[in-house]
């Protein structure tokens, strides 16, 4: 279901609780909402009012994906970049790594499955932005 974006800073700055397999409905809402937005590449659960650690993003091939409970485990090549956000008005300068490794979960057959992935470039930047959202960090 397509959800309305939340702009409430109190909610967006609340650290998210761990996601579970029961958050499959929220994962689908994220995918539906992301698909409905123009010029959006990623969307965190707290941006649709759910304080759980999961987000949707478009991979390098344009395929939408969902990550639950993401943790940055390695970052290479930190640099300063300018970023905008769907739920914030201003553009900010932040430090992002050009290449990252992330531990995360996916929902398969109704259960959480652990994964580790390597990402680079703009996809790595989006994932780091989403990890910040899961931590309640406003950019």
N, C-alpha and C positions, 0 to 999 in steps of 0.2 A: 504494500500500500504506500502511496506517495504521502510523505509527511511534510509538515511545514517546518522551515528552518527556525531554530531557536537562537535568539541573540542575547539572552539573559546571561550577563557576565558571572553572576553567582553560580548558576548551573554549569556554565562552561569551565569555570575554574575549580570545580569539584573533582578531585581524583576519582576515577571510575573504578567500580568494583570488578573483580574478575568475571569474565564472561563464561557461560556454561553452554552445554548443548541445548538447553532450554531457550537460548537466545536466538534460535534459528529464525523465528519470526522477525526479530529485529534485524537480523542479517538480510532477510528478504526485503524489509522496508528500506534498508540502506541502499540496496541495489536498485529498487524501484525509484527511490527519490533521486539517487545519483543520475540515473538514466533520464530523468525528467528535467534536469538542470542543464542550461547552456554553459559551455566553457568551464565545466567542473570536472576534475579528475579524481577527486577523493572526497570522502565524507565520513565523519566519525559519529558514533551512536549518540554522544552527548549533543551533537548539532541537531539531532531530531528529538531531543528531550529524554534520552535513555542514558543513564550514567553507568554504562557497562563498557568494558575495555574491548571494543571491536570497531572495525571500520571497513569500508569498501573503497576500492580504488581501481583505476584502469591500468592494467599492466602495459608493458611495452608494445604488445601486439593489439592493444585496444580491448582485450577481454577483461570484463569486470571480475574482481576477486574480492574475497573477504578474509581478513585476518582477525583472529581473536587472541587476546592476551599477548600482544607483541612486546618483545624485549630486544632492544638494540644490543648486540653482543660484540660488535666490532665496527669501527668506522675508520676509513682511510681518506686522507686528503681533505681536511677541514677547510672551509672557505666561507666568506661572508656573501650572502645572497639576499636579494629583496624578495619578500613574499607577501601575497595577499591571502585573504581567507573569506570563505563564503559567509561567515557569520560575524565578521569584523569589518569595519569601514576602512581603516588605515592600512597602508603598506608599511611593513617593518623590515629592518635588516637583522638577519639571524645567521648563526653559524650552522652550516650543514656539511656533512661528509659527502664526497663524490661517489664513494663506494661503501656499502654496508653489508653486514650479515645480521639477520634478524631471526630469533626464535619466536615461533607463533603456533597457534592452534588453528585447525580447520574443523568443520563439522562434516563427518562422513558416516553414513549409515546411522545417524542419530547419536553419535558419540564424538567426543573431541579426539583428534589425532594431532600429535606433535609434528612440527615441520621446522626446518631451518632453510632459509633462502638467502641468496646473494642478489643484491640489486645495485644498480649504478645510475648515474645521471639524474634526470628529472624524476624517474620512478623512486629512486632513493630519497630524493628531496621530499616528495609527497609522503612517503612512508614515515620519515622522520617528523614531518608536520603532524601526521595522524598520531604517532606515538606521543607527541607533546599533548595533543587533545586528550588522549587516554589518561595522561598524568594530571590533567586539569591545568596545564600550562597554557596561558594565553600568549599568542605571538603578536 
